[in-house]
Amino acid sequence: MGRSQETFNKKEVRKNKDKKRKDKEKKRLARKDNDKSSFDDMIAYVDENGMLTSTPPDPTKKKKTKLEDIEISVQKSNDEDYDPVRKGTVTFYNDSKGFGFIRDSETKESIFVHANNLEQEIKQDNLVSYEVEKGLKGPVAVRVKLVK
């Protein structure tokens, strides 16, 4: 179709597209010209306090660290003080569905309990003792008993 048959509206749309394309090209070139940053401008330093700065750190404040003092591991916990039997209160228990939740008395964490893991019948607001194991979706209470 020749341009002589274009309507006024089609000419305006084509003109606007051309204008947008040229403006975009101008902006791209302007960004390219202004983006003459050097590698030194991009470097960030860490000072003796662990803060990022644009100036290099003072070599006189440098601290020596012995290789033997660096530990790359998880800190070992004292398993001697840890009691595997926990105590808590039953906050919710549904007899018909066979599951509920126990709120730990120390950590106030909510722990899931299933009827298969009960050694005695429990009801809501009972004080129970239990052990925690890792389940599919988080911690699970096992060997649940009523506390006398």
N, C-alpha and C positions, 0 to 999 in steps of 0.2 A: 504494500500500500504506500503510495507516494505521500510525501509530506504536505502536498497541496490539498489533500483530502482530510488532513488532520483537523479536528475541531479545536476551538479556542481552549477548551478544558484540557485536552491532551497536550497542547503546547505548553500550558502553564505547569502541568505535572512534570513534563520533561525538563522544563526550565528550572523548576525547584530541585529536581534530582541532580541536575548538573551543578547547581549552586551549592548544594549540600556536599557533593563530592569534592568540589574545589575548596570549600571551607575546611573540610576534613584533611585534605592534603596540606593546606597552609598550617593547620594546627600541628600536624605530624612533623612538618619541617621545622616549625618554631620550637617544638619540644626537642628535636634532634640537635638544633643549634645551641639551646640552653643547657643541654645535658652533657656538658664538657667537664664532668667531675673527674678528678684524678683518683688513683688508688689510695693515696694518703688521706683523702677526704672520707673514704669509706671505712677506714680502720677505726676500731673501738678498742680501748684499753681497759683493763680492770685494775683498780688501785688496791692498796693494802687492806681496805675495808670491804672489798668485794663489789664496789660500785663501778658502773661503766663511766669512763671519761674519754675525752678526745685527746688528752695529753698522755705521753708515755709515763709509766710509773717511775718513781725515784729509786735508782738502784741502791741507795744507802739504806732504804727502809726494807730491803728484801730480807726475808727470813729463810734460814736453812732448815730443811726437813730431811730427817734420816729416812732412808728407804724402808727400814725395819718398822718405823712408826706408822706406816700407811697400811691400813687394814681394808681389804676389799672382800667383805663378807657380811652376812647378817649377824647382828649381835646375838650371841648365845643367851638364851633365857635360862633361868634357874628352874629346872623341872622339879627340883626337890620341894620347893615351896608351893607348887601348883597342885591343887586337889582336884582330881578328875570328877568327883561327885559334887554337883552344884545344887543349890536350893533356889526355889522360886515359887511364884504364885500363879495358878491357872487363871488367866484373864478371859479366856473363851474356850469352851469345849462343846462340840455338837455331837451328841450320842448317835443320832441317826446317820450322820455322815462319817463319824469315826475320826475326827481330827480336831485340833485346837491349837492354842498358843499358850506358852508359859513365859512370864516376865521374870527374868533373872533378878534375884534380890541384890546382887552386888553391882552388876553392870547395867541393869535396867534394860537389857537387850531382850527383844521378843524372839522366842525360839519356837519353831513348829514342832508339834507332837502328833503322832499318828496312833490309832488304836492298836496297831500291831506291836508297838513299842511299849505298851503299858504292862506292868506287872500286877497292878491293882486298879480297880475302878476309880476314876477321878471325876470331879465335878468342878464347876466354876468356883473360884475363890479358895480352892484347896491349896494348902502348902505342901509342896512335893519336892523330892530329891530326884536327881536325874544326872545322866552323863550326856555330853554333847559330842556328836559326830558330824562329819561333813556329809551333807546330802546333795542331791542333784541341784537344788535351787538355793542352798544355803545351809546354815546349821540346823540340825535335827536333834531333838531330845530322845534318848533311848534309855531303857531300863528305868522307867518312871515309876516311883513308889510314893505313897502318902507318907508324910512325916508325922509321927505320933506326937 
